[in-house]
Amino acid sequence: LYHLARQKDWVNYSKLYKPSADRNLQCFEQTANYNQGKTEEALAKAKTLWLSSDSLPPVCNTLFDFLFKSTTFDENLITQRII
């Protein structure tokens, strides 16, 4: 899966991905969804990851960039994350 993500082979990544506790793989999954046109699903799950109290790996930054540029991102989400 990591190889497919590095290659940005999102179609095959999605075919092979199984739900995982690995935050790297979760962020890659939503990046794959976003790049395959499943933007609403990807952004909804990106919000959940963004609001988690866990420290998140750098690979999530690409997913968060999509979230930050979307119309669903606002100051309220920033406040919720800080809290």
Secondary structure, 3 states (H helix, E strand, C coil): CHHHHHCCCHHHHHHHCCCCCCHHHHHHHHHHHHHCCCHHHHHHHHHHHHCCCCCCCCCHHHHHHHHHHCCCCCHHHHHHHHC
